[in-house]
Amino acid sequence: MKTMTCSQMGGPCDAKITGNTPEDMMKNAMKHLEAVHPDMAKTVHETPENDPMMVAWREKFMKDWEAAKQS
């Protein structure tokens, strides 16, 4: 399992998000956004996956995921 913060994933707070896989981490991060940062979650849901901003986010997330230590 790896741990990253909301802010490491582009969010506004330092809540810890965990996941066993990158997909698991993104799913848990989205649950956090929906519960704590609903306006940001709405923007993410409305932005197409092929939008340059989302493509850049995913590339950065994958690099950060690889660099994150196992917890």
N, C-alpha and C positions, 0 to 999 in steps of 0.2 A: 504494500500500500504506500502511496506517496501523498504528501500534503503540500498544498500551495495556498496562498491567501487570495481572497477576493481581489485585492489590489494587484497582485501578480498576474491575475487573469484579466485585468482591465477594469475591474470594478472599483467602487469608491471606499471600501472598508478593508479592515485587516482580519475579517473572519476566516477561519481555517476551513478549507475544502479538501476532502480526501477522495481517493479513488484508486482502484487496482489497475485500471487501464485508462488511457487518455479519454476514451468514450465515457467511461464511468465518471471520471473527474468532470467532464463537461456536463453530463447529466446532473450531477450533484451541484455543480456551480449554477446551473439554470434553476434548480429548485430553490437555491439560496436567493438568486436574483428575484424570482417570482415572489418569494416570501418577504424579502427585506428591501428590495429595490425594484418595485413593480414597473416604474416608468422605464428604467433601463431594460428590463426584461421585455417589455412591449416593443422597444426599439429593436432589440436583437431578433425577436420573432418576426418583425416586419421587414428586416433587411435580408435580401436574397443571399444565399450562400456564395454565389459567384461575384458579389459586390467586392470591389477591390479592398475595401476596409475589412470585410470579413475574411478574405483570402489572406491578407497581411496578418490579421489577428490569429488565424489558425496556424500560419507558419511560425509566428512568435511563440504561440502556446506549445506547439510540438517541440520546439527547441528548449523551452523552459521545462516541459514535462521530462524530456530526456535528462536535463541537468538536475532535476529534483532528486533528493535522496530518498531512499526507501525509509519508511517510518515503522 
